[in-house]
Amino acid sequence: MADVAREAERLDIFISYSRRDSLDFADQLAKALEALGFRPIFDREDISGGEEWKARLGQMILEADTVVFVLSPQSAASPICAWEVEEAARLAKRILPVIAIPLGEGQAPERLDRLNFIHFCADPSVPGSGFGQGLMKLNLALRTDLGWLREHRALLQRAVTWDERGHDPDRLVRGSLLAEAERWVASRPATAPDITDLQRAYLQASREAEDEASQALRQQLDERERLVREKEAATGRERHALMRQRRLWKAVGGLMLCTIAGLVAVIYKEPLAELWFEQTTVRRFIADVVRPHVLTVEQERALASGGTFRECSSLSCPEMVVVPSGQFEMGSPDTEKLRKPDEGPTRSVTIPHSFAVGRYEVTWDEWKLCVEMHGCDGKPTGSAGYGEGRHPVINVSWDQAVEYVSWLSRVTGRHYRLLSEAEWEYAARARTKGPFSFPDESAICEYANSADRSAKERYSDWCGVGVCDDGEADIAEVGTYRSNQFGLQDMHGNVLEWVQDCYGPYASAPNGSTTTGAQDGQTCYRVVRGGAWYFPPADLRSARRFYYDRSIRNHYTGFRVARELLH
């Protein structure tokens, strides 16, 4: 199941092409898409007689987010290519036709002829045609409604598994997951593919099972309420008889008080339980574990750059490192190898005061303490088999990360928060100016957990992995690799880290500002930094930027905390 979940997080592109054409264009297109961060899938082998080719190609199409159809006279006439288009349409996959070799009038298949073509061949009659221009247009089209497409594939795979297992009720979605799936269907963008009949049947079966369970629960509550009413009626009759006996008035009054107290306890059971937990367990935790270790004003003012502290008595809260104030050039220059357009233009940023940064990414031990103290919602977060304890917490949304730093601020009485995007890059660079905070890419396995030879041994289908071996095939415990000059570890690789900022262009942020996007706002994408364990070395650079919807949770994203200091 962990492998299926990881696969669902990738953006896979199935390339449909005719085997009668030269393989050069399909190979060139696949390499270009891979360089843009996509994962191309296509069959390089001819279809042999008697082979179950529909099963092989059908599985590739099912696992893909989008089907790119390479149009040529040969593919337009190919029955196999025609079947691939129909199968993609049956599964409601988004289809993007690209012109590799010009077609004659009316030569394109009818289903594709209704779509907009992207021209990769240089055609004087089509402005802006050519491989480079076509790749830019294809990249833009693929990134449109990216998050929605990922959810489409994930839901389709759930529905297929449910259908293959004879409509197994244990495979249905329930509760908040069902509500999220129904909201996702209702929010379908105009440019996104249709919802398949199988997906609709799957959600309908899930809703019916949920309604049936809700109905059973309502019946139980109705029965309980009936019993309470009967009991109250019996109590009333008894009270009436007792009231006629003047000598028992005091006993009747006591019974009434007990009844009222019982009803209050039933009505306010959950709030009272939470209040009791706050007044006993949480207060005792703060008094015994936190308060004796919170820095005094004198201790805080005496902190020097590189100094460390931990404001609790165990390893269950973050160890903090003091990062000095300073100035740096944010982003990457045009000359930096494999840089992305959103990494520029470079801009001068001043960090006016020292601040504290977590030495490591927040761990499972630290996260679970927040959950145990009712400060964080731990559902449905899970490690997906990658390890807990001192491993970085994963499968947390941006909102959950903010919830954690808010809880940490509440129990310590100090201002903990997420890093701004500029603060993160400043802390990661640690006064360096190159792509990494270490000398060059050859040393990456000493400082970072990325896709390397260990990962290649476990995931043999991976391409573009590093040439060294960092000793970990997937997520490593925090602190496994060397620290940068500020004393911070795992700034490159292991897991991506949420930061505070909304994603925005550098051109709109004034020089000197430590923010690159709005700090609030309910609809913006939030920035993640640092790269992850299965990313190639180029995606671990100090200036590399990524962004997700704030509600996204996946197997390679966690967070790191910051703390304001007195000045």
Disulfide bonds with the S-S distance in Angstrom:
Cys312-Cys317 1.93
Cys370-Cys376 1.96
Cys445-Cys468 1.92
Cys502-Cys524 1.98
